[in-house]
Amino acid sequence: MWFLTLLLFIFILGIIVLVHEFGHFIWAKKFGVYIYEFSIGMGPVIYSHTGKKDGIKYNIRAFPIGGFVSMAGEVYEDDEETKINGKKLPKNKFLCNKPIWQRIIVMAAGVTNNFILAILLLFLTSLIWGGESLAPKVDAVMEGYPMAEAGIVKGDTIVAINNKKVSTWDEAQIVLYYKNKNDYTEFTIKHANGKTDNYKIVPVEEKQEDGSKVKVYGININQDKNYGLLNSIKYSFAKFGSVVGSMWLTLAGLFTGKISIDALSGPVGIYTVVGQSASLGIYYIIYLIAYLSINVGIINIIPFPAFDGGHILFLIIEKIKGSPVNQKFENLCHTIGFILILLLILFVTINDVIRLF
């Protein structure tokens, strides 16, 4: 079973990375940038093929946790000895010599591809299995629990939690996960008649089978499903926006300290989730691919060195100041950023392993 989970894990990450890197690759080729290598995975090369027409090395590497497209002049005109028909690379083959708008498109294309993949997969799941309601609307209230005692009823909708507006249940769950200095959670509830009230709800703690404790409020959220082509199109974009919103709330929570960095998961955590999704069925596998693809897109668009968003940030600075950022300084920033990312991956991986045991 673990071996099948591992293969599925590699397959899922492989699809997401391939789609992302293909975005960079296809637009770089379209704009005439010379490409040295297209790699899926990191680390030692386990399979390599050199294109007869384009001379590009297409590699599969040992560790399926990333990938890259190596382009001429990603930051400046490099000193690579690669030649075209025995001649030195023309200046117009370097990415750094292309118009800024083309360079931004090349850098943003990976994220765009990840988002397109996610929307298509969400559309597929809705078309086959139906798309559930996204609004945080109460479907049932459990007798004897805090929400029922406060007077919440079926049909009420959660519009804010601790004064943080939420429009979907995805967002609401993230805000509920935020650290809270109070023993209560303040819910802003919109009733069926349009009236809005605030409630301070003290949750009860219940013990799970694994010994962990969870806060329980005592409500079920409406998850009625809609079917059909038009509903599936609407759902795919609405769900995409909902997941993006919840991820931004997660990032905001990490930066403000409302969510502990210990809550993050790395490759080991993803492997565990892949195993759980596989046991639940094909719908959950497809949804997981969509969710992770959005995740990869959001992370990569952050304006942090070594990410695509970091490269775009330097291009915007270049456009504003009218000249390129100092090459050594930019390279140093990207190097430091890459090291910090590796350290973060190492940290969350150690945490994932500790949680397993």
Secondary structure as the mmCIF struct_conf table of DSSP 4:
data_model
#
loop_
_struct_conf.conf_type_id
_struct_conf.id
_struct_conf.beg_label_comp_id
_struct_conf.beg_label_asym_id
_struct_conf.beg_label_seq_id
_struct_conf.end_label_comp_id
_struct_conf.end_label_asym_id
_struct_conf.end_label_seq_id
HELX_RH_AL_P HELX_RH_AL_P1 TRP A 2 LYS A 30
TURN_TY1_P TURN_TY1_P1 PHE A 31 GLY A 32
STRN STRN1 ILE A 35 THR A 50
TURN_TY1_P TURN_TY1_P2 LYS A 52 ASP A 54
STRN STRN2 LYS A 57 MET A 71
TURN_TY1_P TURN_TY1_P3 ALA A 72 GLY A 73
BEND BEND1 GLU A 74 TYR A 76
STRN STRN3 LYS A 83 ILE A 84
TURN_TY1_P TURN_TY1_P4 ASN A 85 GLY A 86
STRN STRN4 LYS A 87 LYS A 88
HELX_LH_PP_P HELX_LH_PP_P1 LEU A 89 PRO A 90
HELX_RH_3T_P HELX_RH_3T_P1 LYS A 91 LYS A 93
BEND BEND2 PHE A 94 PHE A 94
HELX_RH_3T_P HELX_RH_3T_P2 LEU A 95 ASN A 97
BEND BEND3 LYS A 98 LYS A 98
HELX_RH_AL_P HELX_RH_AL_P2 ILE A 100 TRP A 129
STRN STRN5 GLY A 131 GLU A 132
BEND BEND4 ALA A 135 ALA A 135
STRN STRN6 LYS A 137 LYS A 137
STRN STRN7 VAL A 138 VAL A 141
TURN_TY1_P TURN_TY1_P5 GLU A 143 GLY A 144
BEND BEND5 TYR A 145 TYR A 145
HELX_RH_AL_P HELX_RH_AL_P3 PRO A 146 ALA A 150
TURN_TY1_P TURN_TY1_P6 GLY A 151 GLY A 151
TURN_TY1_P TURN_TY1_P7 LYS A 154 GLY A 155
STRN STRN8 THR A 157 ILE A 161
TURN_TY1_P TURN_TY1_P8 ASN A 162 ASN A 163
STRN STRN9 LYS A 164 LYS A 165
BEND BEND6 SER A 167 THR A 168
HELX_RH_AL_P HELX_RH_AL_P4 TRP A 169 TYR A 177
BEND BEND7 TYR A 178 TYR A 178
BEND BEND8 LYS A 181 TYR A 184
STRN STRN10 THR A 185 LYS A 190
TURN_TY1_P TURN_TY1_P9 ALA A 192 ASN A 193
BEND BEND9 GLY A 194 GLY A 194
STRN STRN11 THR A 196 ILE A 201
HELX_LH_PP_P HELX_LH_PP_P2 PRO A 203 PRO A 203
STRN STRN12 VAL A 204 LYS A 207
TURN_TY1_P TURN_TY1_P10 GLU A 209 ASP A 210
BEND BEND10 GLY A 211 GLY A 211
STRN STRN13 LYS A 213 VAL A 216
STRN STRN14 ILE A 219 ILE A 221
STRN STRN15 LYS A 225 ASN A 226
BEND BEND11 GLY A 228 GLY A 228
HELX_RH_AL_P HELX_RH_AL_P5 LEU A 229 THR A 256
TURN_TY1_P TURN_TY1_P11 GLY A 257 GLY A 257
BEND BEND12 LYS A 258 ILE A 259
HELX_RH_3T_P HELX_RH_3T_P3 ILE A 261 ALA A 263
HELX_RH_AL_P HELX_RH_AL_P6 PRO A 267 LEU A 280
HELX_RH_AL_P HELX_RH_AL_P7 ILE A 282 ILE A 301
BEND BEND13 ILE A 302 PRO A 303
TURN_TY1_P TURN_TY1_P12 PRO A 305 ALA A 306
BEND BEND14 PHE A 307 PHE A 307
HELX_RH_AL_P HELX_RH_AL_P8 ASP A 308 LYS A 321
TURN_TY1_P TURN_TY1_P13 GLY A 322 GLY A 322
BEND BEND15 SER A 323 SER A 323
HELX_LH_PP_P HELX_LH_PP_P3 PRO A 324 ASN A 326
HELX_RH_AL_P HELX_RH_AL_P9 GLN A 327 LEU A 356
#
